[in-house]
Amino acid sequence: MNCNFTLKHYEEICNIIAKSQYKVCFFNNCSSDFRNILILRHDVDLSLEQSIKLAKIENKYNIKSTFFI
């Protein structure tokens, strides 16, 4: 996998996460049991439109994340 920070690459990452043993949870709502937990967060500085594209990819894989605006 080539890390080139494209939407296609992010979708590859989400696909791997969806098939993994990790439970993805929101930034402010995770279990106190930190084993096999993954927190995804995005800092939205430049483009809400790009953020929507990320959210649609995550939704396709039933992945949760937190967006900081």
The 8 nearest C-alpha neighbors of each residue, nearest first, counted from 0:
[[1, 2, 8, 11, 3, 12, 9, 7],
 [0, 2, 3, 8, 4, 5, 11, 7],
 [3, 1, 4, 0, 8, 5, 9, 12],
 [2, 4, 5, 1, 8, 0, 7, 9],
 [5, 3, 2, 8, 6, 9, 7, 1],
 [6, 4, 8, 7, 3, 9, 2, 10],
 [5, 7, 9, 8, 10, 4, 53, 52],
 [8, 6, 10, 5, 9, 11, 4, 12],
 [7, 9, 11, 5, 10, 6, 4, 12],
 [10, 8, 6, 12, 11, 7, 13, 5],
 [9, 11, 13, 7, 12, 8, 14, 6],
 [12, 10, 8, 14, 9, 13, 15, 7],
 [11, 13, 9, 15, 10, 14, 16, 8],
 [14, 12, 16, 10, 15, 11, 17, 9],
 [13, 15, 11, 17, 12, 16, 10, 18],
 [14, 16, 12, 18, 13, 17, 19, 11],
 [17, 15, 13, 19, 18, 14, 12, 21],
 [18, 16, 14, 15, 19, 13, 60, 62],
 [17, 19, 15, 16, 14, 20, 21, 13],
 [20, 18, 16, 21, 17, 15, 22, 14],
 [19, 21, 35, 22, 18, 16, 17, 36],
 [22, 20, 35, 36, 19, 37, 23, 16],
 [21, 23, 36, 37, 35, 24, 20, 19],
 [24, 22, 37, 38, 36, 63, 21, 62],
 [25, 23, 38, 29, 63, 22, 37, 28],
 [24, 26, 28, 64, 27, 65, 63, 38],
 [25, 27, 28, 65, 38, 24, 29, 40],
 [28, 26, 25, 29, 24, 65, 38, 30],
 [29, 27, 25, 26, 24, 30, 31, 38],
 [30, 28, 24, 27, 25, 31, 26, 36],
 [29, 31, 32, 33, 28, 36, 24, 34],
 [30, 32, 33, 29, 34, 28, 36, 27],
 [33, 31, 30, 34, 36, 29, 35, 22],
 [34, 32, 36, 31, 35, 30, 29, 37],
 [33, 35, 36, 32, 21, 37, 31, 22],
 [34, 36, 21, 22, 33, 20, 37, 32],
 [37, 35, 22, 21, 34, 33, 23, 38],
 [36, 38, 23, 22, 21, 24, 39, 35],
 [39, 37, 24, 23, 26, 25, 40, 36],
 [40, 38, 64, 65, 37, 41, 26, 63],
 [41, 39, 65, 64, 66, 38, 42, 26],
 [40, 42, 66, 67, 43, 65, 39, 64],
 [43, 41, 67, 66, 44, 68, 40, 65],
 [44, 42, 68, 67, 45, 41, 46, 66],
 [43, 45, 42, 46, 68, 47, 67, 41],
 [44, 46, 43, 47, 49, 48, 42, 50],
 [47, 45, 48, 49, 44, 50, 43, 51],
 [46, 48, 50, 49, 51, 43, 45, 44],
 [47, 49, 51, 46, 50, 52, 53, 45],
 [50, 48, 52, 51, 46, 47, 53, 45],
 [51, 49, 47, 53, 52, 48, 54, 46],
 [50, 52, 54, 48, 49, 53, 55, 47],
 [51, 53, 49, 55, 50, 54, 56, 48],
 [54, 52, 50, 56, 51, 55, 57, 49],
 [53, 55, 51, 57, 56, 52, 58, 50],
 [56, 54, 58, 52, 57, 53, 51, 59],
 [55, 57, 59, 53, 58, 54, 10, 52],
 [58, 56, 62, 54, 60, 59, 55, 61],
 [57, 59, 61, 55, 60, 56, 62, 54],
 [58, 60, 56, 57, 61, 55, 62, 54],
 [59, 61, 57, 58, 62, 17, 13, 14],
 [62, 60, 58, 59, 57, 63, 17, 56],
 [63, 61, 57, 60, 58, 23, 64, 17],
 [64, 62, 24, 23, 25, 57, 61, 65],
 [65, 63, 39, 40, 25, 66, 62, 38],
 [64, 66, 40, 25, 26, 41, 39, 67],
 [65, 67, 41, 40, 42, 68, 64, 43],
 [68, 66, 42, 43, 41, 65, 40, 44],
 [67, 43, 42, 66, 44, 41, 47, 45]]
